[in-house]
Amino acid sequence: MTLVRWRPFRDMVSIQDEMKRLFNDFFGRVPSRFEGDWSTSEWTPSVDISETNDDILIKAEVPGMKKDDIKISLQDNVLTLKGERKQEKEEKETNFYRMERSYGSFTRSFNLPTVVQADKIKASYKDGILNITLPKAEEVKPKQIPIEIS
């Protein structure tokens, strides 16, 4: 018989991951609006926000959308993403066994960690990923100060 060392923290992490999966499977598919058409509901695209010395970078997952269905705005150092993912035409003679994709409108707003140059913001959309580059204002970029030897 081989002895296996018990590592309680590793077991707790795997239990936590399993509980998270079960919770998301149970609650994750419930529409947030209960009135009207159940085929459309609010959904929230996943977002990554990172920072370099010069820019704040935002990547948002918005698959199946056209660039014209996405609006980006900046006001008072708050970046807002709005859009709507529309459901394809439903087939009358098709019997669905499972419908998991979410449709409907979304709004995400983010307080930016630093002041940006609003007139130089760039956005691109490819393969379902929206990339937004927000250049930092010159006054907030880190500056290197030379040391003089006297």
Beta strands, then each sheet from edge to edge (+ up, - down):
strand 1: 47-51
strand 2: 55-61
strand 3: 70-75
strand 4: 78-85
strand 5: 104-111
strand 6: 122-126
strand 7: 129-135
sheet 1: 1+ 2- 7+ 6-
sheet 2: 3+ 4- 5+
end
